[in-house]
Amino acid sequence: MTTSTLRRSPIGTVSEVAGNAAGRPRNAPPSPWILDRWRDLLLFVGTPVLLIPLFKAAQARWSAQDIFLFVGAFGAMGHHLPGMIRAYGDRNLFARFRTRFLVAPILLLTVAIWSSWYDIQAIQLLAFGWGIWHGMMQTYGFCRIYDGKASASATARARADFWLCLSWFVAAVLLSPMRFRTFLDLYYESGGPVIPAMAVSVTRLLIIGVLAGVTLFFVFQQWDHWRRKGWASPIKITLLVSSIAFWWYCNNGVQNILVGIALFEVFHDVQYLSIVWIYNRSRVERDTTITGFMHFIFRKSGALIGVYVGLVFAYGAIGFTTSAASALWIRHALIGVVTASALLHFYYDGFIWKVRDTQTRTTLGIGSSGMAAAQPRFAWPPWMLHSVRWAALVVPFGVLCGAQLVGRVVPPLERTAKVAEVLPDNAQAQLNFGEELHKAGRVQEAIQHYETALTRDASLAEAEYLLGLAYSDQHQYDLALEHYEKSISLDPKSARTEFRLALLLRSAGRPTEARVRLEHAVALDPTMFLAHQSLGDLLCDEGQYKAAIDQYRAALRLRPDLEAAERGLAYATSYARR
């Protein structure tokens, strides 16, 4: 956009609005804050201090899975909407990147739906890596804003800031047993070749060395600039410390990684939704070409903040519809929409919010004096640079897709063994390996790994459940019963454990207890057709044929070809008529 399309707003830039509200005269030095001290600390810099106790309180009421699903839908997907509104509501921006905005949605949605239909795991690996990059770049972007507001020489520190953010964000994932296991699982399921354990160990040592070197260089550069030109931005340093420390806590300091992911997602969403509202609010005031929905939602009205948040939640609700879809093709289409939304969000944010862009700096109150755009020694043509970046994603993605489609994926038993070897202290890695051994008929070896998993994490309900299943397979029913009961004490909402325990209780001649367990199982998971059928059998044994008929019919609605339920229904119906 050229300066001819801009008009001077009566409210001035974002910083001027905050400054005037605080009573600072117009001729005072520019504010180092985006809004003002307290709102910046609340929304951008100090948010983790509030989120940690909030999540601890939430965990007392809801499970980690429930928190993760809620944040994943309403937060992770919901916050994609504001960027979409700007991409398709800002006429000048749309004209500038028309081809990208028209081609990318069609391309990514097609690939995402195709990947869901054929269960291509490479798309999830791509989203995993791109999501980490996206989170890192948001922190880096805020560093550039605060540094640009504080110093005219901010550009000279940009490279050190970038490498510091990148090294700490990547290291937190690769050095985290929980997150690194997730990465390895996705990598192998996507068709990646086996990585030797020695290579992983050497890579981790290299990461630590690089992390130390980059950090020392950053500290030296900050000290050198302070010594020669004065302190740059204490706000930026505080933001870096709080964001990186919080990222490490979420990846390495939480007991359940789902809670950690949800924690940082909320921090990311609060930052993003706030800065996008502030930016678009200023853009609407300054640019007369912005009309339509974008002008409506971001015009001057405090009540519209509620509408803005409501729209974000409404868009995020799409994420909840995937599991509710009954038709298989609809479910795959919805999963594709959710995945494509995330990838489009990562892609668009990579170029529509660049801090070095003149329009972005002006709108955020940085100005050309606060951060001059760096002049590269060699400027690639934009189309070539963009093609190289896409190739960096498309080529490895295509290779992994090809490997999975032709069946050149490391077998589950081998890949879980490698992950367990690389991460001997990770409970889930040992559990996954044990489960594959169990499927292969090596039950005694599986039991050893289940027990190893419990020594690493005594609260792992799934390990107790699988131990119960393994001992049941070995006809050691007393031990199986003991481990099922331990699993339920750790996870009272597990329908499958209640079902398995009920079967054992019934075979042990304890039908009353078995009925209570089965009724609880179908209450927890009404889609468990085998529990309905087993409860029908139990009710038939007790002579309650009408109640049994209801259970058999419920089982057949879920699985019309379930022969045991058909036989039971015929039997119960014949006796109910007598």
Secondary structure, 3 states (H helix, E strand, C coil): CCHHHECCCCCCCHHHHHHHHCCCCCCCCCCCCCCCHHHHHHHHHCHHHHHHHHHHHHHCCCCHHHHHHHHHHHHHHHHHHHHHHHHHHCHHHHHHCHHHHHHHHHHHHHHHHHHHHCCCCHHHHHHHHHHHHHHHHHHHHHHHHHHHHHCCEHHHHHHHHHHHHHHHHHHHHHCCHHHHHHHHHHHHHCCCCCCCHHHHHHHHHHHHHHHHHHHHHHHHHHHHHHHHHCCCCHHHHHHHHHHHHHHHHHHHHCCCHHHHHHHHHHHHHHHHHHHHHHHHHHHHHHECCCCHHHHHHCCCCCCHHHHHHHHHHHHHHHHHCCCCCCCHHHHHHHHHHHHHHHHHHHHHHHHHCCCCCHHHHHHCCCHHHHECCCCCCCCCCHHHHHHHHHHHHHHHHHHHHHHHHCCCCCCHHHHHHHHHHHCCCCHHHHHHHHHHHHHCCCHHHHHHHHHHHHHHCCCCHHHHHHHHHHHHHCCCHHHHHHHHHHHHHHCCCCHHHHHHHHHHHHHCCCHHHHHHHHHHHHHHCCCCHHHHHHHHHHHHHCCCHHHHHHHHHHHHHHCCCCHHHHHHHHHHHHHHCC
